[in-house]
Amino acid sequence: MALAKSLALNDGDELSIAVCADRRMRTLNRRYRGEDRATDVLAFPADEIALLLVEGGSVGVHLRTHPQVVLGDVVINYRQVERQARANGNRVADELGAMLVHGVVHLLGFDHNSAVEENRMLDLERRMHKFLGLEVRQFGH
C-alpha cells in the first residue's frame, strides 16, 4: 500500500491489459511508434492521466478530477516475454509481471529517453518487483 500511496494511486483506479503475439504487436508498434518490429510491451496512457501528469510535473497521479481514474492500456507480447524470460534466466511468470510493471510505470509518466530518466524508471520498477514478489534477475531485451 505504501508504494501505491507514493505514486498517488487510489483504490479503484483502472487500467486495461491485453496480451498478444508478435504479429499484432508489430502492427501496433508500427502504427503508434513508427517502428516496424515486434516489441515486448506498449503502454497507451489515457488522455486525462497524461494531461494530469504533465500539469502536475511530478510522478504519479497527484491532480485528480475524479476519485478513480483510468490509467490507460498496457499491451504485452507474450511470445516476446517467453523469449526474454529464457534469455534473462527468469520464469515466464516473473518476466510477464516485469513487463506489466514496465507498462504501468510508462502509464504513470516515466520514460527512458535519457540515462537519468531510465535510472529513475528502473529504480521504481525494481521497488515494484520487490513489492509484488517478482524474482527478476534482469528484464526486457
C-alpha positions in Angstrom: 0.0 0.0 0.0 2.9 2.4 0.7 4.1 2.0 -2.9 0.6 2.8 -4.2 0.4 5.8 -1.9 3.8 7.1 -3.0 2.5 7.0 -6.6 -0.7 8.7 -5.6 -2.8 5.7 -6.8 -6.2 5.1 -5.4 -8.2 2.0 -4.8 -10.5 1.8 -7.8 -8.0 3.2 -10.3 -8.2 1.1 -13.5 -6.1 0.0 -16.4 -6.7 -2.5 -19.2 -4.3 -5.3 -20.1 -4.2 -7.0 -23.5 -1.9 -9.9 -24.4 -1.0 -10.6 -28.0 1.7 -12.3 -30.2 4.4 -11.0 -32.5 2.2 -10.1 -35.5 -0.3 -8.0 -33.6 2.5 -6.3 -31.6 4.4 -5.5 -34.7 1.3 -3.9 -36.2 0.7 -1.8 -33.1 4.3 -0.8 -32.8 4.4 0.3 -36.5 1.1 2.2 -36.2 1.8 4.1 -33.0 5.6 4.3 -32.7 6.7 4.1 -36.3 8.9 1.0 -35.6 8.3 -2.0 -37.9 9.2 -4.7 -35.4 7.6 -6.6 -32.6 8.4 -5.4 -29.1 7.7 -6.7 -25.6 5.2 -4.1 -24.2 3.4 -1.0 -25.2 1.6 1.5 -23.0 -1.1 3.8 -24.1 -1.9 6.4 -21.3 -5.4 7.7 -21.0 -5.7 11.3 -22.1 -6.8 12.5 -18.7 -3.9 10.9 -16.9 -1.3 12.1 -19.5 -2.6 15.7 -19.1 -2.6 15.4 -15.3 0.9 14.2 -15.2 2.2 17.0 -17.5 0.4 19.6 -15.5 1.4 18.1 -12.1 5.1 18.0 -13.2 5.8 15.1 -10.8 5.5 11.3 -10.5 2.1 9.8 -10.1 -1.5 10.9 -10.3 -1.4 13.9 -8.0 -4.0 16.1 -9.6 -7.4 14.4 -9.9 -10.7 15.4 -11.4 -12.3 12.2 -10.1 -11.6 9.8 -7.1 -10.9 6.9 -9.5 -9.2 7.3 -12.9 -8.4 5.1 -15.9 -4.6 5.0 -16.3 -4.7 3.6 -19.8 -3.9 0.4 -21.7 -0.9 -2.0 -21.5 -0.3 -4.4 -24.4 2.1 -7.3 -23.7 3.6 -9.6 -26.4 3.5 -13.0 -24.8 5.9 -14.6 -27.3 8.5 -11.9 -26.7 8.0 -12.4 -22.9 8.8 -16.1 -23.3 11.9 -15.4 -25.3 13.1 -12.7 -22.9 12.5 -15.0 -19.9 14.7 -17.6 -21.4 17.4 -15.1 -22.3 17.3 -13.4 -18.9 17.1 -16.5 -16.8 13.7 -15.7 -15.4 10.5 -17.6 -15.0 7.9 -16.6 -17.6 5.5 -15.5 -14.9 8.1 -13.2 -13.4 9.1 -11.8 -16.8 5.4 -11.2 -17.6 5.0 -9.4 -14.3 8.0 -7.3 -15.0 6.6 -6.3 -18.4 3.3 -5.4 -16.8 5.1 -3.3 -14.2 7.1 -1.6 -17.1 3.9 -0.7 -18.9 2.3 0.7 -15.7 5.3 2.8 -15.0 5.0 4.2 -18.5 1.4 5.0 -17.8 2.5 6.9 -14.7 4.6 9.2 -16.9 8.0 7.7 -16.8 10.2 7.1 -19.8 13.7 6.0 -20.7 14.7 8.6 -23.2 17.8 9.6 -21.2 20.1 7.9 -18.7 18.7 9.9 -15.9 15.0 9.1 -16.8 15.9 5.5 -17.3 17.6 5.2 -13.9 14.6 6.7 -12.2 12.3 4.3 -14.1 14.4 1.3 -13.3 14.6 2.2 -9.6 10.8 2.4 -9.4 10.4 -0.9 -11.4 12.8 -2.7 -9.0 10.8 -1.5 -6.0 7.6 -2.7 -7.6 9.2 -6.1 -8.4 10.1 -6.5 -4.8 6.7 -5.3 -3.6 5.0 -7.8 -5.9 7.4 -10.7 -5.1 8.7 -11.0 -8.6 12.1 -12.8 -8.8 13.6 -10.9 -11.7 17.3 -11.1 -12.4 17.2 -8.8 -15.3 14.3 -8.0 -17.6 13.4 -6.7 -21.0 15.7 -7.0 -24.0 
